[in-house]
Amino acid sequence: MNKRLYEEVFKDQLYFIWWVKDLQKVNDESAVEAVLSNGDWKDIQKLIEILGMKEVSKIFFNQISRPRNNYRAMTKNFFRLYFERNAS
């Protein structure tokens, strides 16, 4: 995981990925999924600030293109619309 992302988003909010013992070993794809699924708007804006809108969008669209993903339908729809409008 990106060191800045860990320090500014995950370090004090261990509930994002509570089942992982060492959050620093989590990849960016899992971090994006955790924040988009469980974070508040401040967390999402911090994620986008750190990784960049295009990178977060790319990761998100890659995740939802798979046959199975862990996003709730409303979350997937919201961020699909959000990234289509803001990441292009």
C-alpha positions in Angstrom: 0.0 0.0 0.0 1.1 3.5 -0.7 2.8 4.8 2.5 1.0 8.1 2.5 -2.4 6.4 2.0 -1.6 4.2 5.0 -0.6 7.1 7.2 -3.4 9.5 6.3 -6.4 7.1 5.8 -5.8 3.6 7.2 -3.6 4.0 10.3 -6.3 5.4 12.5 -9.2 3.6 10.9 -8.4 0.0 11.2 -12.0 -1.0 10.6 -11.7 -0.5 6.8 -9.9 -3.9 6.6 -10.2 -5.2 10.1 -9.4 -8.8 9.2 -5.9 -8.0 7.9 -3.1 -8.0 10.5 -0.6 -5.9 8.6 -2.3 -3.1 6.6 0.9 -1.9 5.1 0.9 -5.1 3.0 -2.5 -4.4 1.5 -2.3 -3.5 -2.2 -3.8 -0.4 -3.7 -6.7 -2.3 -5.3 -7.9 -3.6 -1.9 -7.4 -0.2 -0.4 -9.6 1.4 -3.0 -12.3 -1.1 -2.5 -12.2 -0.7 1.2 -12.5 3.1 1.1 -15.1 3.3 -1.6 -17.2 0.6 0.2 -16.8 1.7 3.8 -15.3 5.2 3.9 -17.0 8.6 4.3 -16.7 11.4 1.8 -13.6 12.8 3.5 -11.8 9.4 3.2 -12.8 9.1 -0.4 -11.5 12.6 -1.2 -8.2 11.8 0.6 -7.9 8.5 -1.4 -8.4 10.4 -4.7 -5.9 13.1 -3.6 -3.2 10.5 -2.8 -3.7 8.1 -5.7 -5.2 10.4 -8.3 -8.6 10.5 -9.8 -7.5 8.6 -12.9 -5.9 5.8 -10.9 -8.8 5.3 -8.5 -11.2 5.3 -11.5 -9.1 2.8 -13.4 -8.9 0.5 -10.4 -12.7 0.8 -9.7 -13.7 0.1 -13.3 -11.3 -2.9 -13.4 -12.9 -4.3 -10.3 -16.5 -3.9 -11.4 -15.7 -5.4 -14.8 -15.0 -8.8 -13.2 -17.9 -11.3 -12.9 -17.8 -11.0 -9.1 -17.0 -8.0 -6.9 -17.7 -6.8 -3.4 -19.4 -3.5 -4.1 -23.1 -3.1 -3.1 -25.3 -2.2 -6.1 -25.9 1.4 -4.9 -22.2 2.0 -4.3 -21.2 0.6 -7.7 -23.8 2.7 -9.5 -22.8 5.9 -7.6 -19.1 5.6 -8.3 -19.6 4.4 -11.9 -21.6 7.7 -12.5 -19.1 9.8 -10.4 -16.0 8.5 -12.2 -17.6 8.6 -15.7 -18.3 12.3 -15.1 -15.2 13.4 -13.2 -12.3 11.1 -14.4 -12.7 11.6 -18.1 
